Amino acid sequence: MNPYIMVFLFSCLFLGTTITLSSSHWLLAWMGLEINTLAIIPLMAHNHHPRATEAATKYFLTQATAAATLLFASVTNAWLAGQWDIKLMTHPVPTTMILLALSLKIGLAPLHTWLPEVLQGLDLTTGLVLSTWQKLAPFGLLVQIPTYNQDLLILMGLASTLIGGWGGLNQTQLRKILAYSSIAHLGWMLIVIQFSPSLTILALITYILMTTSTFLIFKFNNSKNINSLATSWSKAPVITAMTPFLLLSLGGLPPMTGFLPKWLILQELTKQQLPMTAVLAAMTALLSLYFYLRLSYAMTLTVSPNNLAGTTLWRLPSPQPSMLLSAATICTLLLLPLAPAISALLTL
């Protein structure tokens, strides 16, 4: 793709997200979401492969359905209440419709089935954008709208954590595994969004850091399935040694950064007199932990049967930039000691 077109599309992505996050009017928020969708579809289909075209078509149809539902719900709310302000949703019916539309946009269960199929058809760079940047604008709206049906939010959050863990158990494709991981993490954020929106934002930021480092590692090794992970030791031995810690951070094990949002979310659920919800969420996290351990085992404890002829790959200089990968990896592994400072910032 022409670099000028690439810069233009990424600028539109940034513009759409900025418009949605800074707007208080439903029409402006809807317009920002549409700009986001129209900007990422050429990035999805730029490989000119039938699988990429199929993924872009599925994504367009899904996002168009969600956007139409969002616009219809906001018009209905304006008809019933006489105002368009995002924070002043007064009727439970359009509020629930908007919640379902935004859940479809980001891939929350049970509206999740498009996400693994779309992500499987993309390259790792576009998949990274879809898994991280495209979540910001819908979550910015989810944090702002009032919640009338708290049971629905908890039920959808638990369903997302369960399906995100269960769906990834039998997968061999790394992009589908990361898609189910995204569904599970989004479920954790939705469970606590009505009680502590700032904690949801913290969980979203840590999820973006962890997912960015994981995608960049797979892109660095050019790995797309579990079997290809076995050759990573010859390409980047240091990264291969650190990847299990990144995956365990995604699973939420201490002392890595991924433990911080899960710890605080379970604490908040306990404060809200929801111990069973906290127990169920913690148990569904074990399902996700299983396939993270499976990836760690395939990457570090197995050796590819292929004989590498010639110069060993790790002796060759890598042409890929590694500064972003290094920064994301450090943040994914070492931010847990800053938990008191982060908690203090959340209370401001």
Secondary structure, DSSP 8 states (H G I E B T S, - for coil): --HHHHHHHHHHHHHHHHHHHH--BHHHHHHHHHHHHHHHHHHHHTT--HHHHHHHHHHHHHHHHHHHHHHHHHHHHHHHHS--BGGG---HHHHHHHHHHHHHHHT-TTS-THHHHHHHTS-HHHHHHHHTGGGHHHHHHHHHS--S-HHHHHHHHHHHHHHHHHHTTT--BHHHHHHHHHHHHHHHHHHHTTT-HHHHHHHHHHHHHHHHHHHHHHHHHT--BTGGGGGGGGT-HHHHHHHHHHHHHHHT-TTSTTHHHHHHHHHHHHHTT-HHHHHHHHHHHHHHHHHHHHHHHHHHS---SS---SS-GGGS---S--HHHHHHHHHHHH-GGGHHHHHHHHT-
